[in-house]
Amino acid sequence: MYSVLKGSSYFLAHTPDMVVHNGTTQTLQRKIDPDSEYLKSITKHLRDYEACVSYPPNQVYIGNMTPEELETIETPWYNKKTDEKRQGTFGEIMPEDEFIGMMKYVDVFDLVKLADDFSKAVKNKLAKHPLLDEKIVEKLAEEVSFEEISGFIENEKAEPIYFNGEIVGCVKAAHNLDETLFAHVIFENLVSKASCTMAILHLLQQTGINKTDIEYVLECSEEACGDMNQRGGGNFAKAAAEMAGLENATGSDVRGFCAGPTHALIQAASLVKSGVFKNVIVCAGGSTAKLGMNGKDHLSKDIPILEDCVASFAVLISENDGVSPELNIDIVGRHTVGTGASPQKVISSLTSIPLEKAGLKLTDIDKYSVEMQNPDITKPAGAGNVPEANYKMIGALAVMKGQIQKADLPDFVKQHGMVGWAPTQGHIPSGIPYLGFAQKDILSGEINRAMFVGKGSLFLGRMTNLFDGISFVIQKNSGKQEESVSEAQIKQMIGESLRDFANHLAGKLEE
C-alpha cells in the first residue's frame, strides 16, 4: 500500500527590514559600495504589511485563492489587491515584529536579545496567537536595555535586528572564532528554524493529528547548521520538532538545493510505505539570504521589492487510510549522473521516461507542478515565466512522441499547467506549493493524478558541474485497505501447511 498525503501547510513572514540588512544582494552591495544609489533607494520601494497581505500570489500561497483564480487576474499583480487576510486555509502571513518574537521563541542558547519595550509589545501580540502557548510569554519576559544591545553589537560583533528601520535587538555570535557560528549565520539559521516551526504548528492544527503520533521529521531547506568541524552537520529537523512539541519524533536533514523537498518527500513516502514509521513530516524553513535577491532589477523598473517574505512549508505523510491521495513512488523520475544537461534529456528523464515505464502518457497526468516561481518576480529580472517555460517543454515532448498535435500545445500548457505564485526562495517554489491544492483537487474528483518535479543546481556548491532533478506522482486513492492477519489465522495457516506436508510425506513413504 502506498503512503498518503494527509495535509500541507504554508507560512509567510513579511520581513522588509531583513531585506535591507540580511538579504545577500544588499549585504554584498554594502561591502562593495555602501553609498550606492541602490542602497539609498531600496527603503522607498519596500511594501508595508497590508500591501504584502493583499498581494494576490501571497493569498494563493496560504490557500485563500486558487491558482485558477490568480490566472484570471491580469499581470502584473504587484499593482493589484485582493482581500487582506492574514489567516489562510494552509497557513498565515505574519508581520515582522511578531516573527522577530518567534526568533526569540526558538532560540535555546540565549543568543537573541530584544529591547525591553519591543519585547513587551511583541509578547502581548504573540500571547494571543492561537498556535502558541505560554512558553512564548516566558521567553519574551526578559528585560534587556538598548544600551546592552548596543554593547553586544559594537563590542561582540552581534548582528542587529531591525524593525521599521530601528534597531530593536540583536543576535549574538555563538563563538568568537568559529565562522560557522558567527552572528550573521546564527541569525539566518534562527530565521529558518522559526519559520519551519510555524509551518509545523499550522500543519498540526490543519490535520488534527496528535503531536505524539509524529515519529520522524525530514527538514529540506537550503540552510546548514553546524560548527567548524562539521559545517552542515544539522539537525534543523529535530530542532524544529523540539519547538513544535513533537516529543516522540526524531529526524534528519535532507539537502539537494531546490530539489531537496522532492527528495525528502520520496524518502518520507518510502519510510511510511515500508512500515518503518507511520507518520512523517517533511518541512523546510525560509532563507534570509534570498530576500531582495532580484531587488536591483525591480528598482530599475520602478516596481516594489517583491522578495520581501520568508517562506516555509510542512507536509504530513502517513499510512494509507483508503481516502487520502497516494504518493505513487513506483513512478519516480530521476536526473541521473549520465542524463546530461540538454533540456530535452532533462525533461524526458523527469516526466516521459518514468511515465512510459508505468504504461502512461504525458497526457495522463492532469497537472504538473514544476518550478512554480512567481513571474511578477522573475520576468523583470530577465528570467522569464519559469513555470510556463517548463510546461512548454513538457508539451513539446508530448508533440515529439505523437501524444498531442503541435497545434494543441497551447491547450496542453493551459490544461496541464498553472501560473506561478511562490516566493523565489530556492527550495520553496520547486513543485511543493501545489501539494495543498492537489490534495483538494484529487479529493474533490477534479483531477486523478499530479506529477511533482523538483530540480536543483548542484554546481552552485562547486563540487560538481551537474544539476539535479527528481519527480513523483500523487494519485487518487485506490480505496483498497490492506487486510490484516491475526495471530490465530497465522497459526491456522502454519498448522494447515504442516498437515499438508505430513500427508504428502506419508504418501511418499507408502510408495
KEGU-511978 format. One record per residue (C-alpha): x, y, z. Coordinates in nm, 2 decimals, padded with zeros to 4 digits. Last residue first. Example, Ala and Ser with C-alpha at 12.3 -4.5 7.8 and 13.67 -1.06 7.14 Angstrom:
BEGIN
(node (01.37, -00.11, 00.71))
(node (01.23, -00.45, 00.78))
***
This chain:
BEGIN
(node (00.50, -04.57, -00.21))
(node (00.38, -04.57, 00.14))
(node (00.67, -04.34, 00.24))
(node (00.57, -04.09, -00.03))
(node (00.21, -04.08, 00.09))
(node (00.32, -04.02, 00.44))
(node (00.54, -03.73, 00.33))
(node (00.25, -03.57, 00.14))
(node (00.02, -03.62, 00.45))
(node (00.29, -03.46, 00.67))
(node (00.34, -03.17, 00.43))
(node (-00.03, -03.10, 00.41))
(node (-00.06, -03.12, 00.79))
(node (00.23, -02.88, 00.84))
(node (00.08, -02.63, 00.59))
(node (-00.26, -02.65, 00.77))
(node (-00.09, -02.59, 01.10))
(node (00.10, -02.29, 00.97))
(node (-00.22, -02.14, 00.82))
(node (-00.40, -02.19, 01.15))
(node (-00.12, -02.03, 01.35))
(node (-00.13, -01.73, 01.12))
(node (-00.50, -01.71, 01.15))
(node (-00.48, -01.71, 01.53))
(node (-00.21, -01.44, 01.52))
(node (-00.45, -01.22, 01.32))
(node (-00.39, -01.12, 00.95))
(node (-00.46, -00.76, 00.85))
(node (-00.61, -00.69, 00.51))
(node (-00.45, -00.38, 00.34))
(node (-00.72, -00.14, 00.25))
(node (-00.80, -00.08, -00.11))
(node (-00.96, 00.26, -00.18))
(node (-00.73, 00.32, -00.48))
(node (-00.66, 00.67, -00.36))
(node (-00.64, 00.93, -00.63))
(node (-00.28, 01.00, -00.74))
(node (00.03, 01.18, -00.64))
(node (00.32, 01.12, -00.88))
(node (00.70, 01.16, -00.83))
(node (00.99, 01.36, -00.96))
(node (01.36, 01.41, -00.93))
(node (01.61, 01.65, -01.07))
(node (01.97, 01.76, -01.02))
(node (02.25, 01.97, -01.17))
(node (02.59, 01.85, -01.25))
(node (02.91, 02.06, -01.27))
(node (03.02, 01.91, -00.94))
(node (03.17, 02.02, -00.61))
(node (03.14, 02.40, -00.67))
(node (02.84, 02.42, -00.44))
(node (02.64, 02.62, -00.71))
(node (02.70, 02.32, -00.95))
(node (02.42, 02.13, -00.77))
(node (02.15, 02.35, -00.93))
(node (01.83, 02.16, -00.83))
(node (01.52, 02.05, -01.00))
(node (01.19, 01.92, -00.84))
(node (00.90, 01.78, -01.05))
(node (00.57, 01.69, -00.89))
(node (00.33, 01.49, -01.11))
(node (-00.05, 01.52, -01.05))
(node (-00.30, 01.24, -01.10))
(node (-00.68, 01.20, -01.07))
(node (-00.81, 01.55, -01.11))
(node (-01.13, 01.74, -01.03))
(node (-01.25, 01.45, -00.81))
(node (-01.30, 01.66, -00.50))
(node (-01.04, 01.45, -00.31))
(node (-00.79, 01.49, -00.60))
(node (-00.84, 01.87, -00.63))
(node (-00.81, 01.92, -00.25))
(node (-00.49, 01.71, -00.22))
(node (-00.35, 01.88, -00.53))
(node (-00.43, 02.23, -00.38))
(node (-00.22, 02.16, -00.07))
(node (00.06, 02.00, -00.27))
(node (00.08, 02.28, -00.53))
(node (00.34, 02.48, -00.34))
(node (00.58, 02.18, -00.34))
(node (00.68, 02.18, -00.71))
(node (01.01, 02.36, -00.65))
(node (00.88, 02.70, -00.54))
(node (01.02, 02.67, -00.18))
(node (01.36, 02.52, -00.25))
(node (01.50, 02.84, -00.39))
(node (01.33, 03.11, -00.20))
(node (01.17, 03.28, -00.51))
(node (00.83, 03.33, -00.35))
(node (00.56, 03.10, -00.50))
(node (00.27, 03.21, -00.73))
(node (00.33, 03.05, -01.07))
(node (00.05, 03.01, -01.32))
(node (-00.06, 02.66, -01.38))
(node (-00.01, 02.37, -01.62))
(node (-00.19, 02.06, -01.75))
(node (-00.48, 02.23, -01.92))
(node (-00.32, 02.56, -02.01))
(node (00.01, 02.42, -02.13))
(node (-00.17, 02.14, -02.32))
(node (-00.41, 02.39, -02.48))
(node (-00.11, 02.60, -02.61))
(node (00.05, 02.28, -02.75))
(node (-00.26, 02.16, -02.94))
(node (-00.14, 02.29, -03.27))
(node (00.16, 02.07, -03.24))
(node (-00.06, 01.77, -03.22))
(node (-00.07, 01.56, -02.90))
(node (00.07, 01.22, -02.80))
(node (00.29, 01.19, -03.10))
(node (00.61, 01.15, -02.90))
(node (00.75, 01.47, -03.03))
(node (00.43, 01.66, -02.95))
(node (00.43, 01.52, -02.59))
(node (00.79, 01.64, -02.56))
(node (00.69, 01.99, -02.68))
(node (00.42, 01.99, -02.41))
(node (00.67, 01.91, -02.14))
(node (00.90, 02.19, -02.27))
(node (00.61, 02.43, -02.29))
(node (00.51, 02.34, -01.93))
(node (00.86, 02.42, -01.81))
(node (00.87, 02.76, -01.99))
(node (00.53, 02.84, -01.84))
(node (00.65, 02.77, -01.49))
(node (00.96, 02.99, -01.54))
(node (00.80, 03.30, -01.69))
(node (01.10, 03.50, -01.79))
(node (01.44, 03.50, -01.61))
(node (01.52, 03.86, -01.71))
(node (01.48, 04.01, -01.36))
(node (01.16, 04.18, -01.45))
(node (01.02, 03.84, -01.55))
(node (01.13, 03.66, -01.23))
(node (00.94, 03.85, -00.96))
(node (00.60, 03.90, -01.12))
(node (00.65, 03.56, -01.28))
(node (00.60, 03.40, -00.94))
(node (00.81, 03.08, -00.93))
(node (00.63, 02.75, -00.95))
(node (00.92, 02.53, -01.06))
(node (00.72, 02.23, -01.16))
(node (00.38, 02.11, -01.06))
(node (00.23, 01.91, -01.35))
(node (-00.15, 01.86, -01.35))
(node (-00.38, 01.60, -01.51))
(node (-00.11, 01.35, -01.58))
(node (-00.24, 01.10, -01.84))
(node (-00.14, 01.35, -02.12))
(node (00.23, 01.26, -02.07))
(node (00.14, 00.90, -02.14))
(node (00.12, 00.61, -01.90))
(node (00.23, 00.25, -01.91))
(node (00.43, 00.27, -01.58))
(node (00.76, 00.26, -01.77))
(node (00.62, 00.52, -02.00))
(node (00.55, 00.75, -01.71))
(node (00.91, 00.72, -01.57))
(node (01.06, 00.81, -01.91))
(node (00.81, 01.08, -02.00))
(node (00.85, 01.31, -01.70))
(node (01.18, 01.35, -01.51))
(node (01.42, 01.18, -01.75))
(node (01.24, 01.34, -02.05))
(node (01.26, 01.69, -01.90))
(node (01.64, 01.66, -01.86))
(node (01.70, 01.49, -02.19))
(node (01.51, 01.75, -02.38))
(node (01.67, 02.04, -02.19))
(node (02.02, 01.92, -02.26))
(node (02.22, 01.87, -01.94))
(node (02.32, 01.51, -01.95))
(node (02.15, 01.20, -01.81))
(node (02.46, 01.02, -01.70))
(node (02.47, 01.13, -01.34))
(node (02.10, 01.06, -01.32))
(node (01.81, 01.30, -01.35))
(node (01.55, 01.08, -01.20))
(node (01.17, 01.03, -01.25))
(node (00.98, 00.82, -01.00))
(node (00.67, 00.63, -01.07))
(node (00.67, 00.33, -00.83))
(node (00.67, 00.60, -00.56))
(node (00.30, 00.66, -00.61))
(node (00.22, 00.90, -00.33))
(node (-00.14, 00.83, -00.26))
(node (-00.42, 01.09, -00.22))
(node (-00.62, 01.05, 00.10))
(node (-00.92, 00.80, 00.12))
(node (-00.81, 00.44, 00.19))
(node (-00.63, 00.55, 00.51))
(node (-00.28, 00.46, 00.37))
(node (-00.01, 00.53, 00.64))
(node (00.10, 00.89, 00.67))
(node (00.29, 01.18, 00.50))
(node (00.23, 01.52, 00.66))
(node (00.37, 01.82, 00.48))
(node (00.53, 02.14, 00.62))
(node (00.61, 02.47, 00.44))
(node (00.82, 02.79, 00.48))
(node (00.86, 03.13, 00.33))
(node (01.05, 03.44, 00.44))
(node (00.89, 03.74, 00.26))
(node (01.01, 04.06, 00.10))
(node (01.10, 03.93, -00.25))
(node (00.86, 04.17, -00.41))
(node (01.08, 04.48, -00.37))
(node (00.83, 04.73, -00.53))
(node (00.84, 04.83, -00.90))
(node (01.03, 05.11, -01.06))
(node (01.19, 04.90, -01.34))
(node (01.54, 04.97, -01.21))
(node (01.41, 04.90, -00.86))
(node (01.29, 04.55, -00.95))
(node (01.61, 04.46, -01.13))
(node (01.82, 04.57, -00.83))
(node (01.59, 04.38, -00.59))
(node (01.63, 04.05, -00.76))
(node (01.76, 03.87, -00.44))
(node (01.56, 04.10, -00.22))
(node (01.54, 03.83, 00.04))
(node (01.74, 03.53, -00.08))
(node (01.98, 03.53, 00.20))
(node (01.70, 03.55, 00.46))
(node (01.60, 03.19, 00.38))
(node (01.29, 03.00, 00.47))
(node (01.22, 02.69, 00.68))
(node (01.15, 02.35, 00.54))
(node (00.93, 02.06, 00.63))
(node (00.86, 01.69, 00.56))
(node (00.66, 01.53, 00.85))
(node (00.65, 01.15, 00.88))
(node (00.36, 00.95, 01.03))
(node (00.35, 00.56, 01.05))
(node (00.73, 00.49, 01.06))
(node (00.94, 00.20, 00.95))
(node (00.64, 00.04, 00.77))
(node (00.79, 00.02, 00.43))
(node (00.53, 00.25, 00.29))
(node (00.59, 00.50, 00.57))
(node (00.97, 00.52, 00.51))
(node (00.92, 00.52, 00.13))
(node (00.68, 00.81, 00.14))
(node (00.92, 01.01, 00.36))
(node (01.21, 00.94, 00.13))
(node (01.01, 01.04, -00.17))
(node (00.90, 01.35, 00.01))
(node (01.26, 01.44, 00.11))
(node (01.39, 01.41, -00.25))
(node (01.11, 01.64, -00.37))
(node (01.19, 01.88, -00.09))
(node (01.56, 01.89, -00.17))
(node (01.52, 01.97, -00.54))
(node (01.60, 02.34, -00.49))
(node (01.94, 02.26, -00.34))
(node (01.96, 01.89, -00.26))
(node (01.98, 01.87, 00.12))
(node (01.79, 01.64, 00.35))
(node (01.80, 01.70, 00.73))
(node (01.73, 01.45, 01.00))
(node (01.46, 01.33, 01.23))
(node (01.34, 01.21, 01.57))
(node (00.98, 01.24, 01.69))
(node (00.81, 01.13, 02.01))
(node (00.83, 01.47, 02.18))
(node (00.69, 01.66, 01.89))
(node (00.65, 01.99, 02.09))
(node (00.67, 02.23, 01.80))
(node (01.00, 02.37, 01.93))
(node (01.15, 02.03, 01.97))
(node (01.04, 01.93, 01.61))
(node (01.22, 02.25, 01.49))
(node (01.55, 02.14, 01.64))
(node (01.50, 01.78, 01.53))
(node (01.46, 01.88, 01.17))
(node (01.72, 02.15, 01.17))
(node (01.99, 01.90, 01.26))
(node (02.25, 01.96, 01.13))
(node (02.61, 01.86, 01.05))
(node (02.65, 02.12, 00.78))
(node (02.97, 02.29, 00.89))
(node (03.10, 01.98, 01.07))
(node (03.43, 02.07, 01.25))
(node (03.38, 02.44, 01.23))
(node (03.03, 02.42, 01.37))
(node (02.69, 02.31, 01.24))
(node (02.38, 02.44, 01.08))
(node (02.30, 02.44, 00.71))
(node (02.04, 02.62, 00.50))
(node (01.88, 02.51, 00.17))
(node (01.57, 02.37, 00.33))
(node (01.48, 02.00, 00.35))
(node (01.38, 01.91, 00.70))
(node (01.27, 01.55, 00.75))
(node (01.08, 01.47, 01.06))
(node (01.00, 01.13, 01.21))
(node (00.76, 00.97, 01.46))
(node (00.46, 01.21, 01.47))
(node (00.19, 01.04, 01.67))
(node (00.28, 01.23, 01.99))
(node (00.17, 01.56, 01.83))
(node (-00.18, 01.42, 01.79))
(node (-00.30, 01.48, 01.43))
(node (-00.57, 01.75, 01.37))
(node (-00.46, 01.79, 01.01))
(node (-00.48, 02.17, 01.00))
(node (-00.37, 02.23, 01.35))
(node (-00.07, 02.00, 01.32))
(node (00.02, 02.16, 00.98))
(node (00.00, 02.51, 01.12))
(node (00.24, 02.41, 01.40))
(node (00.48, 02.26, 01.15))
(node (00.48, 02.57, 00.94))
(node (00.54, 02.79, 01.24))
(node (00.84, 02.57, 01.34))
(node (00.99, 02.60, 00.99))
(node (00.96, 02.98, 01.00))
(node (01.14, 02.99, 01.34))
(node (01.41, 02.74, 01.23))
(node (01.49, 02.93, 00.91))
(node (01.50, 03.26, 01.08))
(node (01.72, 03.11, 01.36))
(node (01.96, 02.98, 01.09))
(node (02.00, 03.32, 00.92))
(node (02.06, 03.49, 01.25))
(node (02.31, 03.22, 01.36))
(node (02.50, 03.27, 01.04))
(node (02.51, 03.65, 01.08))
(node (02.62, 03.61, 01.44))
(node (02.92, 03.39, 01.38))
(node (02.88, 03.02, 01.45))
(node (03.02, 02.89, 01.11))
(node (03.30, 03.15, 01.15))
(node (03.43, 02.98, 01.46))
(node (03.65, 03.23, 01.64))
(node (03.41, 03.43, 01.88))
(node (03.15, 03.16, 01.91))
(node (02.77, 03.17, 01.93))
(node (02.76, 03.52, 01.79))
(node (02.49, 03.73, 01.94))
(node (02.16, 03.81, 01.76))
(node (02.04, 04.16, 01.82))
(node (01.75, 04.38, 01.93))
(node (01.52, 04.66, 01.84))
(node (01.74, 04.86, 01.60))
(node (01.53, 05.10, 01.40))
(node (01.43, 05.09, 01.03))
(node (01.07, 04.99, 01.10))
(node (01.21, 04.68, 01.28))
(node (01.58, 04.60, 01.28))
(node (01.78, 04.32, 01.44))
(node (02.15, 04.39, 01.47))
(node (02.40, 04.10, 01.43))
(node (02.63, 04.08, 01.73))
(node (03.00, 04.16, 01.67))
(node (03.09, 04.14, 02.04))
(node (03.19, 04.50, 02.12))
(node (02.97, 04.72, 01.90))
(node (02.67, 04.50, 01.85))
(node (02.67, 04.35, 02.21))
(node (02.72, 04.69, 02.35))
(node (02.44, 04.84, 02.16))
(node (02.21, 04.56, 02.29))
(node (02.32, 04.64, 02.65))
(node (02.25, 05.01, 02.59))
(node (01.91, 04.93, 02.45))
(node (01.82, 04.76, 02.78))
(node (01.73, 04.40, 02.81))
(node (01.44, 04.27, 03.03))
(node (01.35, 03.90, 02.97))
(node (00.97, 03.83, 02.96))
(node (00.98, 03.74, 02.60))
(node (01.08, 03.37, 02.66))
(node (00.83, 03.33, 02.93))
(node (00.55, 03.47, 02.72))
(node (00.64, 03.24, 02.44))
(node (00.63, 02.94, 02.67))
(node (00.27, 03.02, 02.75))
(node (00.15, 02.85, 02.43))
(node (00.15, 02.94, 02.06))
(node (-00.09, 02.82, 01.79))
(node (-00.38, 03.05, 01.86))
(node (-00.17, 03.37, 01.87))
(node (-00.29, 03.59, 02.16))
(node (00.03, 03.57, 02.36))
(node (00.21, 03.66, 02.04))
(node (00.07, 04.01, 02.04))
(node (00.13, 04.09, 02.41))
(node (00.48, 03.94, 02.38))
(node (00.55, 04.16, 02.08))
(node (00.48, 04.48, 02.28))
(node (00.68, 04.36, 02.58))
(node (00.98, 04.26, 02.37))
(node (00.98, 04.60, 02.19))
(node (00.98, 04.79, 02.52))
(node (01.26, 04.56, 02.67))
(node (01.49, 04.56, 02.37))
(node (01.54, 04.21, 02.23))
(node (01.84, 03.98, 02.28))
(node (01.86, 03.66, 02.07))
(node (02.16, 03.44, 02.16))
(node (02.01, 03.28, 02.47))
(node (02.11, 02.93, 02.36))
(node (01.76, 02.79, 02.31))
(node (01.64, 03.04, 02.05))
(node (01.30, 02.92, 01.91))
(node (01.10, 03.18, 02.10))
(node (01.35, 03.46, 02.03))
(node (01.32, 03.40, 01.66))
(node (00.94, 03.39, 01.71))
(node (00.95, 03.74, 01.86))
(node (01.12, 03.86, 01.54))
(node (00.83, 03.70, 01.36))
(node (00.59, 03.90, 01.56))
(node (00.76, 04.22, 01.47))
(node (00.78, 04.12, 01.10))
(node (00.41, 04.06, 01.04))
(node (00.29, 03.70, 00.99))
(node (00.12, 03.58, 00.68))
(node (-00.07, 03.26, 00.76))
(node (-00.13, 02.89, 00.70))
(node (-00.30, 02.64, 00.46))
(node (-00.66, 02.76, 00.46))
(node (-00.54, 03.12, 00.52))
(node (-00.50, 03.36, 00.80))
(node (-00.37, 03.71, 00.74))
(node (-00.65, 03.81, 00.51))
(node (-00.64, 04.13, 00.31))
(node (-00.88, 04.05, 00.03))
(node (-00.73, 04.11, -00.32))
(node (-00.50, 04.39, -00.45))
(node (-00.34, 04.46, -00.78))
(node (-00.03, 04.67, -00.85))
(node (00.21, 04.38, -00.78))
(node (00.00, 04.15, -01.00))
(node (00.15, 04.23, -01.34))
(node (-00.04, 04.06, -01.48))
(node (-00.42, 04.04, -01.54))
(node (-00.61, 03.85, -01.27))
(node (-00.80, 03.54, -01.41))
(node (-00.48, 03.33, -01.35))
(node (-00.50, 03.40, -00.98))
(node (-00.84, 03.24, -00.96))
(node (-00.71, 02.92, -01.13))
(node (-00.41, 02.92, -00.90))
(node (-00.66, 02.91, -00.61))
(node (-00.71, 03.19, -00.36))
(node (-00.72, 03.17, 00.03))
(node (-00.46, 02.89, 00.04))
(node (-00.16, 03.04, 00.21))
(node (00.04, 03.06, -00.12))
(node (-00.26, 03.18, -00.31))
(node (-00.30, 03.48, -00.08))
(node (00.07, 03.56, -00.14))
(node (00.02, 03.55, -00.51))
(node (-00.27, 03.80, -00.48))
(node (-00.09, 04.07, -00.28))
(node (-00.33, 04.18, -00.01))
(node (-00.10, 04.05, 00.27))
(node (00.21, 04.23, 00.13))
(node (00.02, 04.56, 00.07))
(node (-00.11, 04.54, 00.43))
(node (00.24, 04.47, 00.57))
(node (00.40, 04.77, 00.40))
(node (00.59, 04.72, 00.08))
(node (00.95, 04.83, 00.04))
(node (01.05, 05.05, -00.26))
(node (01.14, 05.37, -00.06))
(node (01.37, 05.15, 00.16))
(node (01.57, 05.05, -00.15))
(node (01.67, 05.39, -00.27))
(node (01.98, 05.47, -00.07))
(node (02.10, 05.11, -00.10))
(node (02.06, 05.12, -00.48))
(node (02.22, 05.47, -00.51))
(node (02.54, 05.32, -00.37))
(node (02.70, 05.47, -00.06))
(node (02.79, 05.13, 00.10))
(node (02.97, 05.03, -00.22))
(node (03.12, 04.68, -00.24))
(node (03.05, 04.57, 00.12))
(node (02.70, 04.73, 00.12))
(node (02.64, 04.57, -00.22))
(node (02.72, 04.23, -00.07))
(node (02.48, 04.28, 00.22))
(node (02.21, 04.40, -00.02))
(node (02.22, 04.11, -00.27))
(node (02.27, 03.87, 00.02))
(node (01.95, 03.97, 00.20))
(node (02.02, 04.05, 00.57))
(node (02.00, 04.42, 00.63))
(node (01.77, 04.56, 00.36))
(node (01.55, 04.25, 00.30))
(node (01.56, 04.18, 00.68))
(node (01.39, 04.52, 00.73))
(node (01.11, 04.41, 00.49))
(node (01.03, 04.09, 00.67))
(node (00.68, 03.97, 00.59))
(node (00.67, 03.62, 00.73))
(node (00.50, 03.36, 00.52))
(node (00.37, 03.01, 00.61))
(node (00.24, 02.72, 00.41))
(node (00.08, 02.40, 00.54))
(node (00.01, 02.06, 00.38))
(node (-00.21, 01.77, 00.48))
(node (-00.27, 01.39, 00.49))
(node (-00.07, 01.29, 00.18))
(node (-00.07, 00.91, 00.16))
(node (00.16, 00.61, 00.18))
(node (00.13, 00.35, -00.09))
(node (00.00, 00.00, 00.00))
***
